[in-house]
């Protein structure tokens, strides 16, 4: 096992990794920007190194600064968390070259799964269902028109190297395709330095389902079931659940077995998440893979009892899954996670500033992952999420009831948060009935605006 690990991240995930390391008897090194000097991940790490000014490009994304901190602190491994450098294959290669263990998959595998059309092909070869679409990149508008004619409208253009909804356009007719192709191409080039696009059939009212996997470095892969991630706004997840009410045990096993086969073939190791769209017939279609721990990993932890972050570290240290996981993995009960963001709950504008009151809920079946506290400051430079509120119950109804009362007991003053928004979502009849898809928030917010006008 490692003696010392550097956490190349910030916020609640950095603190989450520190917790896992402490339980494993591993010393930790935090890196921080000048804006995060008083962050809890700095306080609770065994050592801390300032790596630059507030902006991520000059600190958390500064690979030479992170590697220098690792060498100064004499660590053996680096955990990248999520976001920032977590899916940067170049960073993983630099870690290897510097004789530092990157807690994640090998660089070539990260690169393979990060290029969406190559990932699609890998899944297709393993008989994992994928959406009908282009065979790789569409070279120009003419080819895009030909593919769309074959697939049938509506279609969606996606950036080859993209994510977060950037470089993405829904096309409903041949007439609008050329202009939307240009828009998506330009946006992708600006956001990712790569304007290449591919095309898929567009599902009008999909659900977003993702599967959690773990793989060791000895060729063993397991699937830990799925998460429901359909409650989104502008392609950003707000609330997640496990398991999905729409995935049967038979479908869970069928897709899980195919993913195990595929990821074994490509030599995947460590944690990963495979994302799918589900159509109205409950058919699942692969869309992309995230080669890291996910923000929403706690809901899987709550229903399986498996500490995914500790598993990541133990896998990177060379342990086998048979020594890490229980012999029989079961999904028990239901878990829900609400992402609490420092944003206005109606305008969705950022709300940086000093927190004057911070009271987190507790009680049976409640978990709060956060790096914030009373008198803490939310800086304006980073992602707005300040906490993850997770509840677990014997079934979905109990998990929802616990979430509702936990939201009522979660008090944050001094800044705006999305807690009031989550309260309203939990009260919505369609949400409570499980009647939703990725367009739920559009309808939910439109209905609220309509009531306000009346």
N, C-alpha and C positions, 0 to 999 in steps of 0.2 A: 504493500500500500504506500501511497505517496506520503511524504512527511510534511510537504508544504505546497500549497496551491495558490496561484494568483487568480483573482476574479476580474476578468476584463469586461466589466460592466458596472452599472450603477443601479440605484433605486431598489425596489422591493426584490427583484430577482437576485441582485448581488447579496442582499441580506439572506435570502432564501438559500443560496449556495453556501454562505457562511454557516448557517444552521446545520446543513447536511455535513459539512466538513467537521464541525465541532463534534457531532455525534460519531463520526468515524475516527476521531482523534487526530485530525489533520490540522496543522497550523495554516492560517490564511493571510493573504496579502491583498489589501484593497488598493485599487487605483482610483484617483478622483481628480476632478477638475477644480479650479479655484471656486466655482459656484457651489460645489458639493462638499466643501471643507467640513461642514457641520452635519453631514448626512449620517444616518445610523450605521450604514455599512462601513463607514470609516471608523466609527466608534467601536464597533464590535469585532472588527478584524484584529488579528494579532499584530499586524503591521499595516501601514498605509503609506502610499507614495503619490505625491501630487504629480500629474503628468501634463498639465497645461492649463490654458485659459478656459473660460466657460464653454465656448462653442465646441461641439462634438468633433468637428473636423480638425480642431487643434488639440484635442485631448483624447477622448474615448475612441476616435477613429484614426488616431495617429499611431500607426503600427510601430515605427521606430521607438516612440516614447513608451508604448506598452512593453515591447520586448526589452528595452533598457531597464524598465522597472523590474521585470522578471529576473533579469540577470543580476541586478544590484541586490535583490532580495534572495537570490539563490534558490528559486523555486524549481520544482520538478515538472509541474504541469500548469496549464492555463485552462480555466473554464470560461467560455465566452458568453454564457447565458443565452438570451434571445435578442434579436435586433442587433444593432451596431456591427461588430465584426463576426457574429456567430455563423453566418453563411458565406463568409469571405474565404474562398479557397486559397487565395494568395496569402492571407494571414496564416492559415493552417500550414501552408508550405514553409513560411518563414519560421513558424514554431518548430517544425521538424528540422529545418536547417540549423536552428539554434539549440537543438537537442532538448526541446521542451515538448512534453506530451500535450497535444491538443485534445481536449475532452470533447470529442465529436467524431464524425466519420473521416475517412481519409480524404485528402484534398481532391483527388481525381473523382471520387464518388460525389462529393459536394458539387463539383463542377458539372458532372453529368446530370444530377437531379436538379440543378439550378437552371439548366437550359431546358425550357419547358417542352420543346418539340422532341428533344432527345429523351427526356423523361417519359413522355407519352409513348415513344417507340419502345422503350424498355418495358413499360407496363403492358403494351400491346403484345409483345413477344411472350409475356408470361400469362396471356389470356385474361388480364385484368381489363374490364370493360372501359373503353374510352369513348368520348363523344365523337361522332362523325366530323371530319374536318380535313384540313390540308395535311399533306404528307410533308411536314416540315414548314420552313418559311415560305410565304408567298412573295415572290420576287418583285411584283409590281401590281398596279391596279388591274391590268388586263388578266393576270393570273388569278387575282382575287375574285374578279367577276366570274371567271370560269369555275372556280371552286365553289363559290356561292350558288351558282346555277345548279351544280351537281348535288350539293348538300341540301339546298332549299332554304329559303328565307323564313324566319330571321336567322342571321349568323352574328357571331361576335369576333371582332379583331382583338388580338391580345399581343402585348409586347413579349418577344422571345425571352428577354432578360428581366421582365418586369414583375410587379406586385403592387398591392395596395390600390388597385384600380387605375393606375397610371398607364397610358398607352393602350387603353381599352375603349372600344366603341361598339355599340350594338347597331347593326345594319339591317333595315327592314325591307329595302328594295334596291334594285340595280341602279336606280337613278341617284340615290344618295351615297352609294358606296365610294365613288372616287373621292369626294370631298372628305368623308369620314376616314378613308384610308390615309389621306394626307395629314389629317389632324392627329390620328393615332401614331403615325410614323414620326411626326415632329415632336410630339409629347414624349414618346419613348426615347428618342435620341437625346432630348434635353434632360430627361430624368435618369437614364441609365447609360448614356453614351453609346447606345445601340438602338437603331431604329427598326430592326427586323421585327416583322409581325407574322403570326400564324393565325389560322381561322378555325373556329369550331361552330357547330350547331348551337343556337341559343335556345335555352329552355326558359320559357316565360315566367314560371313560378316555381323555381327550384327550392329545395332545401339544401343546406350546406352541412354535409356530414364528413367527419374526419376520423381516421383510425390511428391509434397510438401503437407504435411498435418499439420493441427493444431488441437489439442484436449484439451479441458478444463478438470478440475477435477470433473465435474458434469456429465460426460458420453456423452458429445457432441463432435463430430469429423467432420471436413470439409476438403475437398480436394481443393487445390488452383491451380490445373493444373500441367502441366509437364514442364520439362526442357530437352533440347537436349544436351547431354554431350559426343558425339561421337568423338570429336576431342581430341585425347589422344596420349600420348607417353609413352610406357611401363606402361600402366594402370594408368597413372597420367593425369588428365584432364588439358587441356591447354586453352580451349575456350568453353563457354557454351551459350545456347540461350533459350529463351522462347517466344512463344510456339514452339514446334517442327513442322516442315513442314509436318511431316509424321503422325501426330495424328489428326484424324478428331474430330469434336465436339461430335459425337456419341461415338467414342472410349474413348475420355476423360471422358465423363459422365459414361460410362460403368465401366471402371477401377476405377474411383473415387468412385463410389457407392460401389463397392466390397471392396475397401480399408477402407472406412468408416465403413462398416459392420464388417470387420476383427478386426480393431483397437478398435472398441467399445467393441467387445467380450473380448479382452485381457486386457481391462482397460488402454489403452494407454493415456498419457497426455503430453502436451507441444508440441514442434515442432518435426517433424520427416520427413525423406525422404525415400521413397521406390523405389528401383532401379530395372529396368527391362532391358532385352535384347529384341530387336525387330528383327524378322527374315525378309527374303525377301518378305514374304506375309503380312507384317505389323501386325503379331501376336505378342503380348507382353507376356514375361515370367518373373516372379519374380526371382530375384537373391539374394537380400539382403536388409536389412533396416539399416539406420543410425539414431541412436536415439539422434540426436543433430541438431543444426543449421549447414547448409552446407556452404562451401566456396562460392558457387555460388548462395547463397540466394538472392543477389541483383537483379538478372534478374526477379525473381518472384515478388519482391517488385515493380519493375518498371512497370510491366504489370498489376498488381492488385491494386497498390496504398496502399498496406498493409505493415506496418512496422513490420516485423517478429520478430525482437529482442524485441521491445516494447511489442508485443503480448506475447512472451515467459514470460516476467517479469510479466505482468498482469495476465496471467494464473496461474503462480506460486503463486501469491498473492491471488488467489481464485476467480478471476473474471470469468464470463461466456463468452463464445464466442459471445453470442447474444449482449453483451455490448461492445465487442471489435471490431467485424467485421461489415461491412456494411450489410444491409439486402440482397442485391443482389451483388454477387461477379462476376465481369466481367473481362475478359482478353482483355486489350486494347493495340493495337499496337504490337510491337516486340522489344525485348531487347537482347543485346549481351554483354557478359563479356569476356575480355581477361585477363588472369593472367600474370602479369609482374613479372618475376623471375630474381633474380640476378645470371644469368648464361650466359655463352657464347652462342650466338644464333645458332651456328652451331655445336660446340663440346659438348654442354650441361654440361660443367664443372662449378662448383660453382665459383662465383666471389664476394667474400667478400671484404670489404674495405671501404674507405671513399668516400662518394658522394660529388663531387665538384660543380655540377650544378644539380638542380632539379626543372624543370618547368612542372607543370601539366596543361593539357588542360582544357578548360571550354566551355561555350556556351550552347545553347539550347540542351537539351537531353543528356548531358554528366555528368557522375558521376565518381569520383575517390575516392576509399577507400584505404588509405595508412597511414602508421605511419612514413614515411621517409620525409627527408627535406635536403636542401643544408647544407653541413658540417656534416650531419649525418653519422653514421658508420653502415654498414651491418656486423654483427658478423658472424663468420664461424660455429657457433654451432647449428643453427636452420634451419628450412625450408627456402628455398631460395626465397619464394614469398615476394615481397616488396610492391606490389600494385595490385589493381583490377580496371581495366578501364572498365566502363559500359556505353553503349549508348542505347538510346531508340528512336524509330521512329514510325511513323504511320503504317509502314509495314517493312518487312525485308530489302527491298532495301534501305529505308531511314536509318535504323539502321546501315547497313553496310557502307553506305556513311559517316555517322557521325563517325563511328569507324575508318575508314580510315583516315579522316582528324584529328581526335583526336590523333591517333597514330603518325601522322606526327608532331603534336604540343607537344607531350610528350617528353621532353628532360631530359635525365639522363646521366651525365658524371662522370668519376672517376672509374666506374665499368662497366662491361658488363651487358646487360639485354636482355631479349627475345623480346623486342619491334621490332627489324628488322624481326624476325621470324613471328610475328603476321602480320606485313605489307605484307609479302609474302603470308601468308595464305589468307588474305582478297582479294588479287589480283588473287588467283587461280580460274580458270573457274569452276572446279567441286565444289569447296566450294560455290562460288557465286550462282551456280545453285541448291545447296542443294543436290548434288550428292556425298554423302560420307557415311562412316561407321567407325567403330573403327579401321580399318586398313588404314584409309586415310593417317595418318602421315607416315606410312611405305612407301607407294607409293610416297607421296609428297617428302620425303627426298631422296628416291632412285632416283627419276627423277632429283632432283637437283644435286646429285652426278654424274649422267650420263652426264648431261650438262657440269659439270665442267671438266670431263675427255675429252669430245669432244673439 
